[in-house]
Amino acid sequence: MDRTTFACSTAFFHDYSSSSHTAFCLPTGHVDFIEKVDSFTYSDFFRDYLIPNHPCIFSAKFTEGWGSRRNWVTWDGKPNFDYLLQKFGEAIVPVANCDVREYNSNPKEQIPFKEYINYWKEYIRNDYRSSRGCLYLKDWHLNRAFPEQDVYTTPVYFTSDWLNEYWDAIGVDDYRFVYMGPKGSWTPFHADVFRSYSWSANICGRKKWLLYPPGQEEYLKDRQGNLPFDVTAPDLQDSNVYPRYTQSQPPVEILQEAGEIVFIPSGWHHQVYNLEDTISINHNWVNGCNVAIMWCFLQDELAAVQREINEWKDPMDDWHLQCQLIMKSCTGIDYKEFYNFLKVIAENRISILENGLDDEALAKNTPKAAISTLGMLHAVFDLKRTVKVLTSLSANEDFKKLDLTSLSPPPEALLHHLKAAIDTALL
């Protein structure tokens, strides 16, 4: 991060409120296409897309050196089934049935990868029909299962990635996925986990994206407040069911070609179709630009849980704890883990600012090396955003009702350390 971008980000977030993030997500039918690698810097991306929360498309030049683009694709641009079977045939993978609706998603099952590839080949031979339905391999943690494989290198624009930095640190999970599906497979209408950013790279095939800026989803809800499963369904024209649909704006439509990367901003709802047999790589990620949106989302999720079980508030001694447990089961995180998330992010940056990074550590693919690559001003920006959100968390009444004695260091001590590190770095 250069000094101009640091100053720009500091000025933008000085008066920024996550509850009003719709104000700078201006609806537009135009999505910028980033053509050249050598003329587009990290600071360009940070300033023009991360801060204003706008989508963009990166050309296939940004993925030219990836192993997956060399090895996973045949000469005519189709999935290289033989190579994939050789490398991953015995893996167990999650597969969704696009023809079946279960609540507001598709039901999943775990099957051997070789079984899925055999299904896919037969599906193509049968003119994209099968008694098993249209099956879509989704949310496969291939990077975690096969770290030795030469698949891809995360572009520098997406390396300020707090989600995967934290989950890698605790060794529990990650938000790096591979998707593989035949022509006609699709993902229903949704916004990404924690209202995170996502980037999605097509290794082969084509996708169509329908994007709605934050706030537009309110016009798509039915009378019960539920979002649609499919935003293209004729049912949405029924004003008795969807009374505000006519007030919604048309979606931003993107056609993504092989090799291209789509950046999906924080809180943008979307629906995605595979127009051809398609393989893609996707990361969900959070950083200093959207961590306040994540925090706002968690507060909304907890409030929804509290409303749902409000009748049990008086007779239940540990009602507040139960609300946290339910929220974690639904979203994957509760308030105390969110504190630990902020702590890990903060301590990694404090370590860089106070101790620097030796040459050996820089040579390794670690979160601290990524932080150092982005520059010391980026570390300071991250700490300033962490202070903002941690201050809000510490003052939150629901957070204060929890047993916080297990948190080390206590929130007040961590905040003091953060502010001191920022002051020292800016001297």
N, C-alpha and C positions, 0 to 999 in steps of 0.2 A: 504494500500500500504506500503510495507516495503522499507527500505532505498536502498537496491540493485535495486529494480524495479524503484524507484524514480530516481536514478542516471542513470539507463539504458534509461529511457524515456527522461530525460533531454538531454542526449548525442544524442539520436536518433533525437529528434525534433530540435536540435540546428541549423542544416543545412537543415532541411526538407523543401521541397517546395511542396505544394498541387498539383501544376500542373504536378509534376513528380511522383505522387503516384503510377503510374503503375509500376515503377521500382522495388518496393518491393512486388508487387502482383504476385509472380512467378507462372506461370501456372504449375499445377501438377495434376495428376490423383488421388493422394492419399489425403484423408481427415482423419485427426486424429479422433479416437474414444476415448472419455474420459469415462472410465469405473467406477472408484471409487470416491464417493463423498468425503470421508474423506482424500484422498491423493492428492486432486487437489485444490489449493488455488486460491483466487482472483488474487494474484500477478502472479501465473502461467498463468492464462488466459490473464491477461493484457500484460504480457511480450511475450507470445508465439503466441497469436492470435489477440489481439486488435492492438498492435503496428505494426506487419507485415501485418495486414489486411488479415488473412487467415481464411478460414472456418473450422469448426470442428463440431462434433456430440457428444452430451452428452447422456449417457445411460439412460434407463428408471428409474434407481435408483434415479436420480435427481428429479423426479416428483412423487415418490411413495406416499408422504403424501398429495397430492392435493385432495381437495374435489371433483373436477370434475372427477378425475380418479376413485374415489370410487363410485360416484353417477350417473355420466352421461353415464356409460358403463354397459352393462349387463354381466352376468357371462361368456358368450362366446365371449366377446370382441366387441359386436355390440353397436351402439348408443341406449341408454335407452330412447326411445321415450316417454314412459309414464311419467317418471320422468321429462323430459325436458318440456313436455306439462303442467305438474302440476305447475312447477316453472315459466315458461316464456310464457305460451300459449297466453296471451293477448298482448304481446309486438309486436311492428311494426318493421320489419327487412328489410334490403336491400338485394335484391336477383338479381343475374346476370344470363342472359341466355347464357350459354356457346356455344350454337349452332348459335348464331348471332354475326356478327362482326359490330361494329359501330365505325368508324375511326379505332383506334388501341386498342380497348377494347371491352368489352361486355356490352350491354345496361342493366341498372338496373331499378328495380321497388321496391316500398315499399309495403309489404304485411304483414298481421298478421302472427306471428310465427306459430300459430296452422294450418293456411292454408298451410304453407310451409312443416310442418311435415306430414300433411295428403298427400300432393303431393309426398313427399319423400317415404312414405310407399307404396303408389300406384305405384310409379316408380319402386320400388323393385319387387312388385308383378307382374308387367308387363315386367319382365326381362330387366329392365333398359331402357325402352322406354316410351315416352309420346308425345302426340301431342303438349304439351307445351314446349318441348325441354328439355335439361339438365339444370336444375336450380341449382345455387350455392349461398348459403347464404354467403355473403362476407362483411368484414369491419363492423361488428356489434359491436357497443360500449357497450357491455354487462356489462363490469366492471363499466362504468359510470352510466348505467341505473339501475343496481342492486348491489350497493356497499355492501349491507348487506349479499350477498350470499358468501358461502365458496367455491370459485372456484379454486384459485391457489395462491401461494406466489411467487413473482418474485425472481428467484435465485440471490444470491449476485453478481454473475458475471455481471449481467445486470443492476445493481442498480445505476450506474453512468449514469443517463438518463436525459439529459438536455431538450430534447423535451417535455417529459411529466411533468417534473418539472416546465417548463415555462408555458405550457398550463393549468396545474392545478392551477398555481398561478393567472392567469388572468381569470380562470373559463369559458373558451370559448370552448375548444375542448380537445381531447386527441388522442394519437396514440396507443391505446390498443384495439385489435380486437379479435373477435371470428369468425371462419370460420366453416361452416358445409356443406358438400356436398356428393352426391352419387358417387359411382364408376363411373369413366369417366369424372367427372367434372375437370376443369383445369383453370389455370391462364396464359394468354398469356405472351409473352416475354416482360420484363420490368426491370428497376432498381428502387429501392425504393425511396420514397418521400425524397427530399432534399439530395439524395445520402446517406441516413442514413444507419446505421446497422439495421438488424432485427434479432429477434430470433423467432422461430416457434416450438411449442411443440405439438406433436400429442397426443390427449387424447385417441383416438381410430383410427384404420385404418392405412393405409400405404400411403406414398407419394413418388413420384419420382421427383427429382430435377435435372435440367440441368443448370449448373452454368458456366458463362464466366467471367474470371478476367477482371478488367478495361483495356480498350484498345482493347480487342478482338471484342467489338461491332462495331468498325470501319470497320472491314472486312465483317460485316454482313449487311451493309447498301446498299440500291439500288442506282441507278445512281442519284436519286434526293436527296440522303442523308437520306432517311427514313429507320428506323429499321423494320425488319420483324414482322409480327403479330405472326407467328408460325415458330420457328427455325427448325422444322422438316419437313416443307412443301417442296415438290419436286421443287417448283419454285426457290428455292435458288440455284439449280444446273444450272440455266440458266445464263450464263456469260453475256448475253446481258442486263439482268436486275440487277444481283448482280455480278459486275465485279471482286470483291475482295474476294468472298466467299471461293475460293480454298486456299487462304492464311490463313484462320482462323484455329485455333486449335480445336480439338474435345472438347466438353464441359466436365467439371467435373461432373460426375453423382453420385448422392446420392440416396440411397433407405432408407427412414426413416420409422422405425417401430413404433408401438404404444408405447407411453410413452417417446420416445426419443425427444430431442431438437436439432434443427439445428441452428447453428450460421451462418448468411449470412453477409459477410463483406461489408464495405462501397463501393458503386459503382459497385458491381458485378451484372451484368444483369443475369436474370434467368427466367426459365419457369417451371411450377409446375403442376403435375398431381396427382389426387387422384386415387390410384390403387384399393381401397376398399371404402366402406362407411366410411367417415372420419370426425372427428371433431378436430380442432386445435385452439390453442391460439397463437397470434402473437403480438409482440411489435415492433414498429419502434423507434429507439433511436439514439441520437447523444451525444458525450461527447468530452473531450479534445483531444482524439486521432483522431477524424475525423471532428471536427468543421471547420478546414481549408478547407476540401473537400466540406463541405456544402457551405462555403463562395465562393469557386471557382465555384461551381454549380450555385449559385445565380448570379454571374457575367456573366457566360455564358448565363443564361436565359435572363438577361436584354439585353445583346448584341444581342440576337436573336430577341427580341421585337423591339429594336432600328432599326435593319436592316429591319424588316417587315414594319415599319411605317416611314422609313427615309424620304420619299417624303413629309411628312407633317411637317418636322422639322422647316422649315423657316416660313410658314404661321401660325404655332400654337405657341402661346405665352407660354403655359404651357406644351410644348412637353415632357420635362423631367418628369414632374409629371404624365402625361398620360402614359408614359412608365412604371412608377412604378405601377400605377393602373392596367395596363394590366398584368404585371408580377405577381402581387398579385392575380389576378383572376385566373391565370393559375397555379401558384405554391403554393399559400396559404400564402405568406409572401412577404414583400417589404423591402427596405433597412432600413427604420426607425423602422419597427418592429423588424428587425434583430438586430438593436442596442438595443432595449428594451429587446430582448431575452438575449443578452450578459450581459446587466445590471443586470437582475434578477439573472442570474447564478452567476455573480461576487459578488453581494451584499449578497447573501446567504452564500457564502464562506467567505467573509470578516467578516460577523457576527459571524461565527463559530470561526475564528482565533482570533478575538478581544474579544469576550465575552464568548466563550465556549458554552456548552449546559448542561442545568440542567437535573437531573435524570428523571423528569416528561416528558420533551421533548424527551429524548432518548427513553422512553417507547412507544411513539406514532409513528405511521407509517407516518412520514413526510419526505419531501426532506432533511431538515436539519438533521434529525436523520440518514438518509441514508449516508449523507456526513460525519457525525461524525463516523459512523460505518466503513467507508472506511479509515478513519484516516486523521490526519492533513496534512501529506505529500501529500495526494491525493488532498486536498483542495488547497495546494500551487501549485501543478501541474496544476490543473484546472485554477487557476488565471494566471499562466504563459502563458498558451495556450490562455486564453481570451485576455491578453495583446497583444499577437502576432496578433490575428485576428482583435481586435479592433483598433490597430495601422494601419493595412492595410485598414480597413473600413474608418477610419478618414481621410486617405490620398487619398481616392478614389475620382476622379473628379466628378463622377455622384452623389455620396453622398454629396459632398460639394455644388452641384448645388441646393439641396433641401432646403426648409425652416426648419432649425434645431432649431429654437427658442423654439419649444415645448419640446425639449428633456431636461430632468432634471434627473441628472445633465448633463451639457454639456460634450461632449466626452473628452475634454482635462482634465476636473476636475475628471471624472471617471478614466481615465488612471492614473492620478497622485495618486489617492487614492489606486488604484490597486497596483501600483509599491511600494508605501509606505507599504502596508499590506504585500506584499511579502518580502520586506527587513526586516521588523520587525519579521516576522515568521521564517526567516532563521538566525536570530542572535544567 
